[in-house]
Amino acid sequence: QVQLVESGGGVVQVGDSLRLSCAFSGRAFNRDYMGWFRQAPGMKREFVAAYSGGYRYYGASAKGRFTISRDNAKSTVYLQMNSLKPEDTAVYYCAAEPRGGYYDANEYGSWGQGTQVTVSS
């Protein structure tokens, strides 16, 4: 079993920055395929960013503001979020082991519990 634990969420003001962390552990899995998603109340889970093979991908809402990175020595994947907006308010989830498209939440087999990000205007 793969364990994913997100942290770093909180309440911030418009324009602030946050860095989310996803610590992973458990059985071996391919760390080259991991993603971040978010879900606002009443909305579908939305793709934010992912590692897929040797590349990084971003959803439309994240491009230019968010950066996915990782520290394999610490078994952690990060999501740096800058210039935050009220519409970024959501629960952010880390995911691993996609069976297909990196952008499709339905393809991922392992999920963390999520961390709440609230951007106040």
C-alpha positions as a LaTeX table, in Angstrom:
\begin{tabular}{lrrr}
\hline
Residue & $x$ (\AA) & $y$ (\AA) & $z$ (\AA) \\
\hline
Gln1 & 0.00 & 0.00 & 0.00 \\
Val2 & 1.16 & 3.53 & $-0.82$ \\
Gln3 & 0.65 & 6.20 & 1.82 \\
Leu4 & 0.39 & 9.85 & 0.82 \\
Val5 & 0.14 & 12.59 & 3.44 \\
Glu6 & $-0.44$ & 16.19 & 2.42 \\
Ser7 & 0.38 & 19.21 & 4.57 \\
Gly8 & 0.94 & 22.93 & 4.26 \\
Gly9 & $-2.59$ & 24.17 & 3.66 \\
Gly10 & $-4.07$ & 27.11 & 5.50 \\
Val11 & $-5.86$ & 30.44 & 5.24 \\
Val12 & $-4.04$ & 33.11 & 3.25 \\
Gln13 & $-4.78$ & 36.45 & 1.61 \\
Val14 & $-5.11$ & 37.17 & $-2.09$ \\
Gly15 & $-1.67$ & 37.37 & $-3.65$ \\
Asp16 & 0.03 & 35.28 & $-0.96$ \\
Ser17 & 2.02 & 32.10 & $-1.52$ \\
Leu18 & 1.81 & 28.62 & $-0.02$ \\
Arg19 & 3.86 & 25.48 & $-0.43$ \\
Leu20 & 2.06 & 22.19 & $-0.08$ \\
Ser21 & 3.93 & 18.99 & 0.70 \\
Cys22 & 3.05 & 15.38 & $-0.02$ \\
Ala23 & 5.09 & 12.83 & 1.91 \\
Phe24 & 4.92 & 9.35 & 0.42 \\
Ser25 & 5.80 & 5.99 & 1.92 \\
Gly26 & 4.86 & 2.36 & 1.81 \\
Arg27 & 5.53 & $-0.13$ & $-0.94$ \\
Ala28 & 7.64 & 0.83 & $-3.91$ \\
Phe29 & 5.92 & 2.64 & $-6.75$ \\
Asn30 & 6.94 & 4.71 & $-9.74$ \\
Arg31 & 7.65 & 8.17 & $-8.38$ \\
Asp32 & 7.86 & 9.59 & $-11.88$ \\
Tyr33 & 4.08 & 9.60 & $-12.06$ \\
Met34 & 2.49 & 11.69 & $-9.33$ \\
Gly35 & $-0.03$ & 14.48 & $-9.39$ \\
Trp36 & $-1.80$ & 17.23 & $-7.52$ \\
Phe37 & $-5.55$ & 17.76 & $-7.80$ \\
Arg38 & $-8.00$ & 20.04 & $-6.05$ \\
Gln39 & $-11.68$ & 19.97 & $-5.29$ \\
Ala40 & $-13.87$ & 22.90 & $-4.34$ \\
Pro41 & $-17.29$ & 22.35 & $-2.72$ \\
Gly42 & $-19.81$ & 21.08 & $-5.24$ \\
Met43 & $-17.19$ & 20.78 & $-7.97$ \\
Lys44 & $-15.42$ & 17.90 & $-9.67$ \\
Arg45 & $-11.85$ & 17.08 & $-8.76$ \\
Glu46 & $-9.64$ & 19.26 & $-10.95$ \\
Phe47 & $-6.17$ & 18.54 & $-12.30$ \\
Val48 & $-3.54$ & 20.99 & $-11.00$ \\
Ala49 & $-0.08$ & 19.60 & $-11.78$ \\
Ala50 & 1.74 & 16.32 & $-12.35$ \\
Tyr51 & 4.99 & 14.58 & $-13.00$ \\
Ser52 & 4.59 & 12.17 & $-15.90$ \\
Gly53 & 7.74 & 10.43 & $-16.97$ \\
Gly54 & 10.43 & 13.07 & $-17.20$ \\
Tyr55 & 8.03 & 15.95 & $-17.69$ \\
Arg56 & 5.91 & 18.31 & $-15.63$ \\
Tyr57 & 2.38 & 19.24 & $-16.63$ \\
Tyr58 & 0.03 & 21.90 & $-15.35$ \\
Gly59 & $-3.66$ & 22.56 & $-15.51$ \\
Ala60 & $-4.86$ & 25.81 & $-17.05$ \\
Ser61 & $-5.52$ & 27.39 & $-13.67$ \\
Ala62 & $-2.02$ & 26.59 & $-12.43$ \\
Lys63 & 0.13 & 27.62 & $-15.37$ \\
Gly64 & 2.50 & 30.45 & $-14.57$ \\
Arg65 & 1.62 & 30.49 & $-10.86$ \\
Phe66 & 2.16 & 26.97 & $-9.49$ \\
Thr67 & 5.23 & 24.75 & $-9.61$ \\
Ile68 & 5.46 & 21.04 & $-8.87$ \\
Ser69 & 8.77 & 19.77 & $-7.55$ \\
Arg70 & 10.12 & 16.84 & $-5.58$ \\
Asp71 & 12.84 & 15.78 & $-3.21$ \\
Asn72 & 13.36 & 12.04 & $-3.57$ \\
Ala73 & 15.73 & 11.98 & $-0.61$ \\
Lys74 & 12.87 & 13.22 & 1.55 \\
Ser75 & 10.22 & 11.18 & $-0.31$ \\
Thr76 & 8.22 & 14.34 & $-0.79$ \\
Val77 & 6.50 & 16.08 & $-3.66$ \\
Tyr78 & 5.75 & 19.79 & $-3.37$ \\
Leu79 & 3.33 & 22.24 & $-4.92$ \\
Gln80 & 4.50 & 25.84 & $-4.73$ \\
Met81 & 1.55 & 28.17 & $-5.23$ \\
Asn82 & 2.08 & 31.87 & $-5.87$ \\
Ser83 & $-0.25$ & 34.78 & $-6.53$ \\
Leu84 & $-3.13$ & 32.95 & $-4.93$ \\
Lys85 & $-6.68$ & 33.91 & $-5.84$ \\
Pro86 & $-10.02$ & 33.27 & $-4.12$ \\
Glu87 & $-10.85$ & 30.72 & $-6.84$ \\
Asp88 & $-7.87$ & 28.64 & $-5.70$ \\
Thr89 & $-9.80$ & 27.84 & $-2.52$ \\
Ala90 & $-10.22$ & 24.05 & $-2.40$ \\
Val91 & $-9.02$ & 20.85 & $-0.80$ \\
Tyr92 & $-5.76$ & 19.87 & $-2.45$ \\
Tyr93 & $-4.94$ & 16.19 & $-2.94$ \\
Cys94 & $-1.79$ & 14.35 & $-3.82$ \\
Ala95 & $-2.14$ & 11.27 & $-6.02$ \\
Ala96 & 0.05 & 8.46 & $-7.31$ \\
Glu97 & $-0.02$ & 5.38 & $-9.53$ \\
Pro98 & $-1.97$ & 6.58 & $-12.54$ \\
Arg99 & $-3.10$ & 3.86 & $-14.92$ \\
Gly100 & $-3.62$ & 6.29 & $-17.77$ \\
Gly101 & $-3.75$ & 10.03 & $-18.39$ \\
Tyr102 & $-1.91$ & 12.12 & $-15.79$ \\
Tyr103 & $-4.68$ & 14.74 & $-15.95$ \\
Asp104 & $-7.54$ & 12.35 & $-15.13$ \\
Ala105 & $-8.32$ & 11.86 & $-11.44$ \\
Asn106 & $-10.12$ & 8.60 & $-12.23$ \\
Glu107 & $-6.84$ & 7.07 & $-13.40$ \\
Tyr108 & $-5.00$ & 7.42 & $-10.09$ \\
Gly109 & $-4.90$ & 4.50 & $-7.69$ \\
Ser110 & $-3.57$ & 6.12 & $-4.52$ \\
Trp111 & $-4.68$ & 9.32 & $-2.81$ \\
Gly112 & $-3.86$ & 11.34 & 0.26 \\
Gln113 & $-6.46$ & 12.73 & 2.65 \\
Gly114 & $-6.15$ & 16.28 & 1.32 \\
Thr115 & $-5.22$ & 19.64 & 2.78 \\
Gln116 & $-7.50$ & 22.69 & 2.81 \\
Val117 & $-6.40$ & 25.91 & 1.15 \\
Thr118 & $-8.54$ & 28.99 & 1.70 \\
Val119 & $-7.74$ & 32.26 & $-0.04$ \\
Ser120 & $-9.46$ & 35.23 & 1.52 \\
Ser121 & $-10.11$ & 38.43 & $-0.40$ \\
\hline
\end{tabular}
